[in-house]
Amino acid sequence: MNNSTWSDQAVAYAILRFTIGVNMLMHGVARVGSAYHTFADGMVKSFEATFLPAWFVRAFAYMVVPVELGIGILLILGLRTRMAALMGGLLMSAFTFGQCLQQNWRAAGSILVYALVFFVVLFLQSHNLIAVDHLLSKKSNQ
């Protein structure tokens, strides 16, 4: 590959990574401030009919926002991409579990789209050339 141009695969990968990063970042941003507590309260209420204790659901809800923000920022930058994609995939697994527990099959199905995107970001990581990760690896190899 010519150093002055990026392959279509590298550009496509960067667009996908950036887009899921923006999506995750904005999920977190939308819940910052007073919406943070509203989000946690709503999550506790939505799990009332399940076996999960309210304290556990609330703790998970409070963890979600900083994790979404972190994953989003890392993916936008292309920094620690592997870790961010793994964390995103695990978060989607947890969301899927919760939605299935509530028998909310439509939401569980929608979450699979996010899981698939995280899979692709992880699986095609060799195309992560337009990223801070790539710049750092080039610098450490010199």
Secondary structure, 3 states (H helix, E strand, C coil): CCCCCCCHHHHHHHHHHHHHHHHHHHHHHCCCCHHHHHHHHHHHHHCCCCCCCHHHHHHHHHHHHHHHHHHHHHHHHCCCHHHHHHHHHHHHHHHHHHHHHCCCHHHHHHHHHHHHHHHHHHHCHHHCCCCHHHHHHHHHHC
